[in-house]
Amino acid sequence: MLDVGADARRSARTPAAGPPLDFQSHLAALEAQDLLVRVDRPINKDTELHPLVRWQFQGGLKEEQRRAFLFTNVIDSAGRRYDIPVAVGALAASPRIYAVGMGRPVEEIEAAWVRAIANPIPPVLVGAPSCQAVVIKGEELRLAGNGLARLPVPISTPGFDAAPYLTATLCVTRDPDTGIQNVGTYRGALKATDRLGVRMSSRIGGAGGYLHWKKHNRRGEPMPCAIVVGCAPVAKWQSRARSPARRCAWRRRLASTSMCPPTPRS
């Protein structure tokens, strides 16, 4: 995730015609509405970052007082500095924050979801998505401090979590028999510079991604999976929606955003 630029801040001050179509615009809109706190001093992602945000949920603050946090000067316990900021609580720390991502007043959110589920929108495929402007693969992924280690992945609960975890993921998989895609939110534990441990079987029967994995496993083949971090809020939230396995996940979107199917990467 890059920082919020001046152009994004200016656009956020104009009345929204709908939900923000990228995460940068969403952060800018939150900041314009005084719903985002910037922390520019060094913050240790391994010991401080999540506990600082968690205080607003445990310290007696009223719901309307909660804010999203943007940490712009992230370090780790070894003293490494990262050039990528970290946003926490920017999706649903409060109803007002959620409403900004929906581009609707709080009281209209439920009706918007009902209409979206009843009227799915076909996805728009793009050939050169900006999220693939930088591609790192092969041996370059395995270099010390490279690959996934370049991301400032926080430890959610210091002293209890076994690894840094990506918690706001959007995991895209495809049924090898039908071609139907599933999108789910699964925690990803950072295991190595080129490996995440993703748990898709935490409920009875397993989540949609786990069912796809079982089919690939029976075929004796690896399962392609795209893990998206920092997408538009409306794209992120639909990964938490429940829909029949026979329906493609991209057809229950809340906004006409451009997506691309998962592409296997080394």
LINKACOR-V919518 format. One record per residue. N is the residue number from 1. RES is the residue in three letters. SS is DSSP state (H for helix, E for strand, C for the rest). PSI is psi in radians with two decimals (NA if undefined). OMEGA is omega as a letter, one per 30 degrees, with the letter a starting at -180 (* if undefined). Layout:
N/RES/SS/PSI/OMEGA
N/RES/SS/PSI/OMEGA
//
This chain:
1/MET/C/2.21/l
2/LEU/C/2.99/a
3/ASP/C/2.91/l
4/VAL/C/2.10/a
5/GLY/C/2.98/a
6/ALA/H/-0.67/a
7/ASP/H/-0.73/l
8/ALA/H/-0.66/l
9/ARG/H/-0.72/a
10/ARG/H/-0.74/a
11/SER/H/-0.51/a
12/ALA/H/-0.34/a
13/ARG/C/-0.26/l
14/THR/C/2.67/a
15/PRO/C/2.33/a
16/ALA/C/2.34/l
17/ALA/C/-0.08/a
18/GLY/C/-2.92/a
19/PRO/C/2.65/l
20/PRO/C/2.37/a
21/LEU/C/0.09/l
22/ASP/C/2.85/a
23/PHE/H/-0.55/l
24/GLN/H/-0.79/l
25/SER/H/-0.62/l
26/HIS/H/-0.81/l
27/LEU/H/-0.69/l
28/ALA/H/-0.69/l
29/ALA/H/-0.69/l
30/LEU/H/-0.76/a
31/GLU/H/-0.68/l
32/ALA/H/-0.47/a
33/GLN/C/0.29/l
34/ASP/C/0.67/l
35/LEU/C/0.16/a
36/LEU/E/2.34/l
37/VAL/E/2.16/l
38/ARG/E/2.36/l
39/VAL/E/1.90/a
40/ASP/C/-0.25/l
41/ARG/C/2.80/a
42/PRO/C/2.30/l
43/ILE/E/2.24/l
44/ASN/E/2.04/a
45/LYS/C/-0.35/a
46/ASP/C/-0.37/a
47/THR/C/-0.43/a
48/GLU/C/-0.63/a
49/LEU/H/-1.06/a
50/HIS/H/-0.74/l
51/PRO/H/-0.62/l
52/LEU/H/-0.78/l
53/VAL/H/-0.63/a
54/ARG/H/-0.42/a
55/TRP/H/-0.59/a
56/GLN/H/-0.32/l
57/PHE/H/-0.45/a
58/GLN/H/-0.16/a
59/GLY/C/0.19/l
60/GLY/C/0.14/l
61/LEU/C/2.49/l
62/LYS/C/2.71/a
63/GLU/H/-0.72/a
64/GLU/H/-0.18/l
65/GLN/H/-0.16/a
66/ARG/C/2.59/a
67/ARG/C/2.77/l
68/ALA/E/2.67/l
69/PHE/E/2.42/l
70/LEU/E/1.94/l
71/PHE/E/2.03/a
72/THR/C/-0.10/a
73/ASN/C/1.32/a
74/VAL/E/2.31/l
75/ILE/E/3.01/l
76/ASP/C/-3.11/a
77/SER/C/-0.30/l
78/ALA/C/-0.03/l
79/GLY/C/0.06/l
80/ARG/C/2.41/l
81/ARG/E/2.42/a
82/TYR/C/2.58/a
83/ASP/C/0.27/l
84/ILE/C/2.18/l
85/PRO/C/2.89/l
86/VAL/E/2.23/l
87/ALA/E/2.36/l
88/VAL/E/2.40/l
89/GLY/C/0.28/a
90/ALA/C/-0.07/a
91/LEU/C/-0.75/a
92/ALA/C/0.67/l
93/ALA/C/-0.36/l
94/SER/C/2.83/l
95/PRO/H/-0.63/l
96/ARG/H/-0.71/l
97/ILE/H/-0.74/l
98/TYR/H/-0.73/a
99/ALA/H/-0.63/l
100/VAL/H/-0.75/l
101/GLY/H/-0.52/l
102/MET/H/-0.35/a
103/GLY/C/0.47/a
104/ARG/C/2.71/l
105/PRO/C/2.72/a
106/VAL/H/-0.74/a
107/GLU/H/-0.20/a
108/GLU/H/-0.05/a
109/ILE/H/-0.84/a
110/GLU/H/-0.80/a
111/ALA/H/-0.62/l
112/ALA/H/-0.72/l
113/TRP/H/-0.78/a
114/VAL/H/-0.77/l
115/ARG/H/-0.70/a
116/ALA/H/-0.74/a
117/ILE/H/-0.63/a
118/ALA/H/-0.36/a
119/ASN/C/1.24/a
120/PRO/C/2.59/a
121/ILE/C/2.26/l
122/PRO/C/2.49/l
123/PRO/C/2.80/l
124/VAL/E/2.06/l
125/LEU/E/2.43/l
126/VAL/C/2.58/a
127/GLY/C/-0.48/a
128/ALA/C/1.29/a
129/PRO/C/2.53/a
130/SER/H/-0.42/l
131/CYS/H/-0.19/l
132/GLN/H/0.43/l
133/ALA/C/-0.54/l
134/VAL/C/2.11/a
135/VAL/C/2.16/l
136/ILE/C/2.23/a
137/LYS/C/3.02/l
138/GLY/H/-2.50/a
139/GLU/H/-0.45/l
140/GLU/H/-0.53/l
141/LEU/H/-0.53/a
142/ARG/H/-0.03/l
143/LEU/C/2.57/a
144/ALA/C/2.25/l
145/GLY/C/0.12/a
146/ASN/C/-2.97/l
147/GLY/H/-2.34/a
148/LEU/H/-0.42/l
149/ALA/H/-0.24/l
150/ARG/H/-0.31/a
151/LEU/C/2.37/l
152/PRO/C/1.20/a
153/VAL/C/2.09/a
154/PRO/C/2.81/l
155/ILE/C/2.03/a
156/SER/C/-0.81/a
157/THR/C/1.53/a
158/PRO/C/2.35/a
159/GLY/C/-0.21/a
160/PHE/C/-0.72/l
161/ASP/C/2.48/a
162/ALA/C/-0.20/a
163/ALA/C/2.89/l
164/PRO/C/2.43/a
165/TYR/E/2.37/l
166/LEU/E/2.13/a
167/THR/C/-0.39/a
168/ALA/C/0.92/a
169/THR/C/2.79/l
170/LEU/E/1.72/a
171/CYS/E/2.11/a
172/VAL/E/2.15/l
173/THR/E/2.91/a
174/ARG/E/2.37/l
175/ASP/C/2.10/a
176/PRO/C/-0.30/a
177/ASP/C/-0.74/a
178/THR/C/-0.33/a
179/GLY/C/-0.07/l
180/ILE/C/2.36/a
181/GLN/E/2.59/l
182/ASN/E/2.53/l
183/VAL/E/2.17/a
184/GLY/E/2.79/l
185/THR/C/1.95/a
186/TYR/C/2.40/l
187/ARG/C/2.41/l
188/GLY/E/1.98/l
189/ALA/E/2.24/l
190/LEU/E/1.92/a
191/LYS/E/-0.65/a
192/ALA/E/3.08/a
193/THR/C/-0.35/a
194/ASP/C/0.39/a
195/ARG/E/2.30/l
196/LEU/E/2.55/l
197/GLY/E/1.96/a
198/VAL/E/2.16/a
199/ARG/C/2.01/a
200/MET/C/0.14/a
201/SER/C/0.54/a
202/SER/C/0.00/l
203/ARG/C/2.86/a
204/ILE/C/2.22/a
205/GLY/C/-0.39/a
206/GLY/C/2.63/l
207/ALA/C/3.02/a
208/GLY/H/-0.71/l
209/GLY/H/-0.62/l
210/TYR/H/-0.69/l
211/LEU/H/-0.66/l
212/HIS/H/-0.73/l
213/TRP/H/-0.69/l
214/LYS/H/-0.68/l
215/LYS/H/-0.77/l
216/HIS/H/-0.68/a
217/ASN/H/-0.72/l
218/ARG/H/-0.49/l
219/ARG/H/-0.18/a
220/GLY/C/0.58/a
221/GLU/C/2.63/l
222/PRO/C/2.68/a
223/MET/C/2.07/l
224/PRO/C/2.45/a
225/CYS/C/2.24/l
226/ALA/E/2.25/l
227/ILE/E/1.99/a
228/VAL/E/2.32/l
229/VAL/C/2.30/l
230/GLY/C/0.60/l
231/CYS/C/3.14/l
232/ALA/C/2.45/a
233/PRO/H/-0.72/a
234/VAL/H/-0.53/l
235/ALA/H/-0.68/l
236/LYS/H/-0.78/a
237/TRP/H/-0.57/a
238/GLN/H/-0.28/l
239/SER/C/-0.28/l
240/ARG/C/-0.10/a
241/ALA/C/2.59/l
242/ARG/C/2.19/l
243/SER/C/2.79/a
244/PRO/C/2.53/a
245/ALA/C/-0.37/a
246/ARG/C/-0.16/a
247/ARG/C/2.30/l
248/CYS/C/2.34/a
249/ALA/H/-0.60/a
250/TRP/H/-0.19/a
251/ARG/H/0.20/l
252/ARG/H/0.49/a
253/ARG/C/2.71/a
254/LEU/C/-0.19/a
255/ALA/C/2.77/a
256/SER/C/1.33/l
257/THR/C/2.72/a
258/SER/E/2.25/l
259/MET/E/2.88/l
260/CYS/C/2.59/l
261/PRO/C/2.78/a
262/PRO/C/2.39/a
263/THR/C/2.13/l
264/PRO/C/2.35/l
265/ARG/C/2.52/l
266/SER/C/NA/*
//
